[in-house]
C-alpha cells in the first residue's frame, strides 16, 4: 500500500475534505462522518487522517465536556481481543484502530495498533503520525519515544528523532536503547548530508569506527530474518559484557518475537524478569503474557493451515480443538491473575468480562463489565458487552440502557455502531415493541443494507404493513 497526497484524490472527494475541514469547529460530528468514509476508501491519505483526528477530538470535547482530557491521560495497555492481529491482517487492524479512535481519540492502544498496522502496510508517514499522537498525549512514554524515533529515521526525519531522543535520554540515562537510536539517527543524518567521510568530529563521538559501520548497516537493515539474527547475535555478545543491562534482554526477546520463535523470546523475557531491575517490571510481565498468547495463536494457525489443505484431517482437527481449549484456559487464567493483581486497571476487567461472557458465566461477566465502564479506554466496548449480557439474561430494559449509551457515544457509522443499532432493535423486538425496533432497524438499513438480516426485517415489516 502506498501513501497518497490529497491532490491525487478525485476532485469531488477533495471538495468533501475541504468542506469537512471547515466544519470541524462548528459541526465536528459531520466532519467525522465525511472524513471516516473517505479514509476507509483511501487509507494512505495522511492529510485526511490528520483532519479526521482533529474532528474526532473536537467531537469528543463537545460531547463529553472535558472527558477527552481524562481519556488522553489513560495509558493504553490491553487492546481488545477483538482487534485483528497486525501480522495476520494489517489492513483490518488499521480499520479496527480507526474504529477505536472514533469513539475515543485518546486511546493509546488504538494509536499503537494504528502505528504497527501502518508500518506493516509500509505507510511509514502514517505510522509516524500515530506515534506522534501518543507522544503528544504521553511524552514520557519511553517505548513510544523509541517507536517514534524509529519511524522518524525511516522517513528521513533524523533531526526530529535526535531531538526527542536526546530529551528522553536525559530523563532515562540508563536506557541504552534510546542512546543507540540517537546514534543511529545521527549516522543517517550524516550520510544524508553526504559528509560521512569528512565528519571526523562526529566519528569521535562514537566508540570506534567499527561501531559506526555497524550502526550504519543497522540503520539500513530491514526486518528480514538474516538482519534479525544478526541483531540477536550482537546483543548476545553484548550480554556477556553487560549481564545486568535489561534493555539487551528486551531487544533479544523482541527480535526472537519478530522471527516467530516464541519459546526463545519467552526464555529471554523470563531471564530479564530475574534481574534486579526486572523483578518489579510490570511491562515484562505483560510481555510474557502476550508472548504466551501469540505462541498459542501461532499453533492454532498452523493447524488451520493444515485443515485448509486437507479438511478431513482428523489429527489436525483434534489438535486444533485441543490447542484452542488450552489457549482459552490460559487466557482466562492470565486475565484472572491480572485482575487480582491490578484491581484498578479496568481494561483487564473488560478482558475478563469478555471471557466470562464467552464461557456463559453471565453474572460474573456483568460484575466485571460494570467495573470496566470506569475506563474511558474500554468504556464503549464494555457498554456493548454488558448490554449483550443483560440481553442473555432476558433483562431487556437494562440491555437497552447500555446499548442506548453506547449508541450516543459512538461517532460515525462504524461496525460497532451497526452492531449496537441491531442489538437495540432486537431488544425492542423481544420486548414486543416493534415500532421502536423498526426505528433502529431503519437507521441500520439506511447505513448498511447488507448488515446481517436487517434487509429481511425491513422487507417483512413493510410486507405486513402494506398487506
Beta strands, then each sheet from edge to edge (+ up, - down):
end
